[in-house]
Amino acid sequence: MQFNEGAELDTSQVSDQRGSGGRVAGVGGGLGVVGLIIYFLVQQFTGIQLPAGGLEGLGNNTQVESGQLLDKCKTGADANRDDDCRVLATINSIQGFWTDQFARSGNTYQVTKTNFFRNSVNTRCGNATSAVGPFYCPADSQVYIDLDFFNELRTKFGATGGPFVEAYVLAHEYGHHVQNLLGTSDRVGRETGPTSGSVRLELQADCYAGAWGKAATTVPSANGQPLISNITQEDVDAALDAAARIGDDFIQSELGGGRVDTTQFSHGSSEQRKKWFTTGLQTGDPARCNTFDTNNLG
């Protein structure tokens, strides 16, 4: 995946909190509605089964801005040579796509931030550590990620890795933002299982990520130039490989106890995740991502 060197980057879409420290998350009481949604979402890339109070409290997130991104991330040329700028450019593209999609349907997309953090972070959904992986917090409508996760995806999960894999992860999280804006997240209950609401939510976010991927080379930056100039089949194959390695069945069998228990599925099997990402990637149409009203999840 390559970026158009002349495209302009918008650093306002990222808050860099990596220099702010933070306290380690504790284990609090029972989860409310918001906490329940997060309980499902934060596990999606780790397979770690959090305790029922795995996110503590509802605090105010302290935004600690860094001028470093503003100084070094100005154009697509910077994204091609710097990891942080690449992630920023990808976020710009994803949100540009959804801004256009919402406008086409007569609605307004709400641009939101991705927060870079290290070790732990305080959000309006509570405190969380890096162990939960990337997650979306509906209470403040923001995405959170410790960028070291991308290394873990390769070393722990055995994924191929690469820029488009990172893009898939980020586009999936912004898929949850879209679900929150549309009210889709409200359809998720406490149940788990292969056809549960939580599985449908995750598969739809995968499909949304694919829909962005289909349009990625046409999404413009502020100066009208496409942010992304090229996505190869190798990039797509790497993303599909990552999708397979974060399926419930793969995580249970390879990183868990070795036994696959479909009653505990909350994110979908490897094949389901690949299927719905591919659906979005082939059609480019978010309307084709209606996982909630189908009897065929794959």
C-alpha positions as semicolon CSV with decimal commas, in nm:
position;residue;x (nm);y (nm);z (nm)
1;M;0,000;0,000;0,000
2;Q;0,143;0,335;-0,107
3;F;0,032;0,692;-0,045
4;N;0,014;0,979;-0,292
5;E;0,317;1,187;-0,199
6;G;0,143;1,518;-0,263
7;A;-0,170;1,444;-0,056
8;E;-0,223;1,658;0,252
9;L;-0,264;1,497;0,596
10;D;-0,501;1,612;0,870
11;T;-0,337;1,563;1,210
12;S;-0,647;1,682;1,397
13;Q;-0,793;1,332;1,363
14;V;-0,533;1,181;1,598
15;S;-0,450;1,250;1,961
16;D;-0,107;1,124;2,062
17;Q;-0,111;1,035;2,430
18;R;0,200;0,818;2,433
19;G;0,395;1,069;2,638
20;S;0,123;1,118;2,900
21;G;0,177;0,804;3,106
22;G;-0,140;0,659;3,251
23;R;-0,247;0,426;3,526
24;V;-0,307;0,058;3,491
25;A;-0,668;-0,048;3,462
26;G;-0,821;-0,216;3,759
27;V;-1,117;-0,451;3,780
28;G;-1,436;-0,283;3,886
29;G;-1,796;-0,385;3,932
30;G;-2,057;-0,505;3,684
31;L;-2,084;-0,365;3,336
32;G;-2,353;-0,127;3,222
33;V;-2,482;-0,109;2,865
34;V;-2,182;0,086;2,740
35;G;-1,944;-0,137;2,930
36;L;-2,108;-0,445;2,783
37;I;-2,051;-0,325;2,429
38;I;-1,688;-0,248;2,507
39;Y;-1,650;-0,584;2,681
40;F;-1,719;-0,752;2,348
41;L;-1,526;-0,512;2,129
42;V;-1,198;-0,486;2,319
43;Q;-1,138;-0,860;2,299
44;Q;-1,162;-0,888;1,924
45;F;-0,794;-0,886;1,838
46;T;-0,654;-1,058;2,147
47;G;-0,887;-1,343;2,239
48;I;-0,836;-1,254;2,604
49;Q;-1,148;-1,324;2,806
50;L;-1,183;-1,024;3,034
51;P;-1,346;-1,051;3,377
52;A;-1,698;-0,911;3,399
53;G;-1,555;-0,583;3,528
54;G;-1,262;-0,569;3,288
55;L;-1,310;-0,196;3,232
56;E;-1,327;0,019;3,538
57;G;-1,549;0,317;3,601
58;L;-1,656;0,593;3,367
59;G;-1,395;0,865;3,376
60;N;-1,313;1,164;3,158
61;N;-1,039;1,103;2,907
62;T;-0,750;1,342;2,944
63;Q;-0,639;1,457;2,602
64;V;-0,264;1,507;2,588
65;E;-0,173;1,647;2,251
66;S;0,171;1,612;2,097
67;G;0,310;1,852;1,842
68;Q;0,529;1,578;1,701
69;L;0,270;1,444;1,458
70;L;0,191;1,796;1,336
71;D;0,559;1,860;1,279
72;K;0,643;1,541;1,093
73;C;0,318;1,432;0,922
74;K;0,223;1,678;0,651
75;T;0,194;1,486;0,324
76;G;0,162;1,140;0,177
77;A;0,538;1,139;0,130
78;D;0,569;1,144;0,508
79;A;0,320;0,856;0,530
80;N;0,537;0,650;0,295
81;R;0,842;0,680;0,519
82;D;0,707;0,710;0,874
83;D;0,491;0,456;1,063
84;D;0,295;0,713;1,264
85;C;0,221;0,920;0,957
86;R;0,108;0,608;0,771
87;V;-0,147;0,531;1,040
88;L;-0,262;0,895;1,039
89;A;-0,303;0,895;0,660
90;T;-0,502;0,573;0,677
91;I;-0,736;0,725;0,937
92;N;-0,782;1,031;0,715
93;S;-0,878;0,804;0,424
94;I;-1,122;0,593;0,625
95;Q;-1,302;0,897;0,761
96;G;-1,303;1,062;0,421
97;F;-1,479;0,754;0,285
98;W;-1,747;0,759;0,555
99;T;-1,797;1,133;0,522
100;D;-1,883;1,077;0,157
101;Q;-2,100;0,772;0,224
102;F;-2,309;0,952;0,485
103;A;-2,348;1,256;0,259
104;R;-2,475;1,033;-0,022
105;S;-2,759;0,921;0,203
106;G;-2,839;1,273;0,322
107;N;-2,671;1,234;0,661
108;T;-2,367;1,385;0,829
109;Y;-2,078;1,171;0,941
110;Q;-1,919;1,275;1,270
111;V;-1,542;1,279;1,233
112;T;-1,375;1,143;1,546
113;K;-1,027;1,091;1,685
114;T;-0,801;0,793;1,717
115;N;-0,596;0,805;2,036
116;F;-0,245;0,664;2,034
117;F;-0,148;0,541;2,380
118;R;0,112;0,325;2,546
119;N;0,054;0,070;2,823
120;S;-0,276;0,208;2,954
121;V;-0,536;0,475;2,887
122;N;-0,831;0,640;3,060
123;T;-1,150;0,673;2,853
124;R;-1,514;0,753;2,918
125;C;-1,570;0,378;2,895
126;G;-1,321;0,328;3,177
127;N;-0,952;0,248;3,205
128;A;-0,792;-0,008;2,975
129;T;-0,448;-0,155;2,921
130;S;-0,275;-0,243;2,597
131;A;-0,370;-0,607;2,659
132;V;-0,722;-0,546;2,530
133;G;-0,597;-0,448;2,185
134;P;-0,748;-0,171;1,969
135;F;-1,099;-0,072;2,071
136;Y;-1,378;0,176;2,011
137;C;-1,548;0,354;2,301
138;P;-1,912;0,445;2,227
139;A;-1,930;0,676;2,530
140;D;-1,681;0,923;2,380
141;S;-1,707;0,798;2,018
142;Q;-1,331;0,757;1,985
143;V;-1,086;0,486;1,881
144;Y;-0,795;0,378;2,102
145;I;-0,484;0,187;2,000
146;D;-0,140;0,104;2,132
147;L;0,052;0,087;1,805
148;D;0,269;-0,192;1,947
149;F;-0,034;-0,412;1,879
150;F;0,069;-0,436;1,515
151;N;0,393;-0,605;1,622
152;E;0,196;-0,842;1,845
153;L;-0,031;-0,930;1,555
154;R;0,276;-1,064;1,376
155;T;0,461;-1,220;1,669
156;K;0,174;-1,365;1,873
157;F;-0,086;-1,434;1,606
158;G;0,156;-1,516;1,326
159;A;-0,002;-1,271;1,084
160;T;0,187;-1,152;0,778
161;G;0,145;-0,790;0,878
162;G;0,201;-0,482;0,667
163;P;0,037;-0,142;0,603
164;F;-0,291;-0,280;0,466
165;V;-0,328;-0,512;0,765
166;E;-0,295;-0,206;0,985
167;A;-0,552;-0,035;0,767
168;Y;-0,792;-0,327;0,806
169;V;-0,763;-0,307;1,186
170;L;-0,828;0,068;1,188
171;A;-1,111;0,049;0,934
172;H;-1,275;-0,221;1,145
173;E;-1,268;0,007;1,451
174;Y;-1,417;0,293;1,252
175;G;-1,681;0,048;1,139
176;H;-1,786;0,035;1,504
177;H;-1,805;0,415;1,503
178;V;-2,040;0,399;1,207
179;Q;-2,251;0,139;1,389
180;N;-2,268;0,367;1,689
181;L;-2,377;0,663;1,476
182;L;-2,645;0,454;1,303
183;G;-2,770;0,296;1,626
184;T;-2,675;-0,054;1,512
185;S;-2,478;-0,118;1,831
186;D;-2,806;-0,103;2,024
187;R;-2,906;-0,434;1,864
188;V;-2,637;-0,622;2,056
189;G;-2,736;-0,806;2,373
190;R;-2,546;-1,018;2,621
191;E;-2,563;-1,343;2,426
192;T;-2,270;-1,518;2,261
193;G;-2,270;-1,786;1,994
194;P;-2,222;-1,817;1,618
195;T;-2,534;-1,613;1,533
196;S;-2,528;-1,375;1,829
197;G;-2,559;-1,001;1,804
198;S;-2,196;-0,953;1,900
199;V;-2,081;-1,177;1,613
200;R;-2,305;-0,991;1,370
201;L;-2,165;-0,659;1,493
202;E;-1,806;-0,770;1,440
203;L;-1,870;-0,921;1,097
204;Q;-2,045;-0,606;0,983
205;A;-1,746;-0,400;1,096
206;D;-1,524;-0,632;0,890
207;C;-1,748;-0,576;0,589
208;Y;-1,740;-0,200;0,642
209;A;-1,361;-0,222;0,649
210;G;-1,368;-0,401;0,315
211;A;-1,603;-0,141;0,166
212;W;-1,352;0,130;0,252
213;G;-1,073;-0,083;0,104
214;K;-1,258;-0,102;-0,228
215;A;-1,274;0,280;-0,250
216;A;-0,944;0,359;-0,079
217;T;-0,753;0,466;-0,390
218;T;-1,021;0,724;-0,478
219;V;-1,075;0,892;-0,139
220;P;-0,930;1,246;-0,168
221;S;-0,733;1,446;0,085
222;A;-0,798;1,813;0,166
223;N;-0,621;1,925;-0,152
224;G;-0,824;1,687;-0,367
225;Q;-0,553;1,432;-0,436
226;P;-0,625;1,069;-0,346
227;L;-0,455;0,975;-0,021
228;I;-0,376;0,619;-0,127
229;S;-0,225;0,557;-0,467
230;N;-0,193;0,179;-0,473
231;I;-0,321;-0,136;-0,301
232;T;-0,186;-0,467;-0,430
233;Q;-0,325;-0,819;-0,422
234;E;-0,044;-0,899;-0,179
235;D;-0,187;-0,632;0,053
236;V;-0,534;-0,786;0,029
237;D;-0,398;-1,135;0,093
238;A;-0,219;-1,010;0,405
239;A;-0,542;-0,854;0,536
240;L;-0,734;-1,177;0,475
241;D;-0,460;-1,367;0,658
242;A;-0,500;-1,133;0,955
243;A;-0,879;-1,171;0,949
244;A;-0,840;-1,549;0,967
245;R;-0,604;-1,525;1,264
246;I;-0,846;-1,322;1,474
247;G;-1,142;-1,554;1,423
248;D;-1,290;-1,705;1,737
249;D;-1,209;-2,058;1,629
250;F;-0,845;-1,981;1,549
251;I;-0,794;-1,798;1,877
252;Q;-0,956;-2,074;2,081
253;S;-0,766;-2,355;1,909
254;E;-0,427;-2,192;1,861
255;L;-0,399;-1,942;2,145
256;G;-0,650;-2,078;2,395
257;G;-0,705;-2,422;2,537
258;G;-0,716;-2,596;2,201
259;R;-1,090;-2,667;2,211
260;V;-1,332;-2,477;1,991
261;D;-1,655;-2,385;2,170
262;T;-1,895;-2,214;1,931
263;T;-2,127;-2,114;2,215
264;Q;-1,860;-1,867;2,325
265;F;-1,815;-1,705;1,984
266;S;-1,843;-1,327;2,003
267;H;-1,656;-1,215;1,691
268;G;-1,707;-1,479;1,424
269;S;-1,504;-1,767;1,284
270;S;-1,199;-1,718;1,065
271;E;-1,397;-1,805;0,752
272;Q;-1,680;-1,570;0,847
273;R;-1,442;-1,281;0,905
274;K;-1,274;-1,343;0,571
275;K;-1,611;-1,375;0,398
276;W;-1,751;-1,045;0,523
277;F;-1,431;-0,849;0,470
278;T;-1,429;-0,985;0,114
279;T;-1,796;-0,895;0,067
280;G;-1,719;-0,534;0,146
281;L;-1,401;-0,536;-0,060
282;Q;-1,570;-0,677;-0,369
283;T;-1,886;-0,467;-0,361
284;G;-1,769;-0,143;-0,200
285;D;-2,127;-0,106;-0,082
286;P;-2,197;-0,070;0,293
287;A;-2,558;-0,166;0,224
288;R;-2,434;-0,516;0,140
289;C;-2,299;-0,545;0,495
290;N;-2,632;-0,613;0,664
291;T;-2,525;-0,899;0,887
292;F;-2,818;-0,845;1,121
293;D;-3,090;-0,942;0,878
294;T;-2,947;-1,252;0,719
295;N;-2,962;-1,621;0,806
296;N;-2,640;-1,683;0,614
297;L;-2,343;-1,549;0,805
298;G;-2,114;-1,802;0,637
